[in-house]
């Protein structure tokens, strides 16, 4: 949920976020829907792409 909020606050699509984080678009979507357990490495990639610290994704925005 925090990932989606951060992405929407920056007005970028799942596809754009996936490209910035060098991940697949469907992976980003499934993480946002809570269908996947995310590794700390991928969490870091997504946080960096959103210009956030990982802790901000874990605590909320």
KADAKA-V756769 format. One record per helix or strand. SS is the DSSP state (2 for helix, 1 for strand). FROM is the first residue (numbers start at 1). LEN is the number of residues. If there is no record, write none. Layout:
# KADAKA-V756769
{{SS:FROM:LEN} {SS:FROM:LEN}}
This chain:
# KADAKA-V756769
{{2:2:8} {2:14:8} {2:25:8} {2:40:10} {2:54:6}}
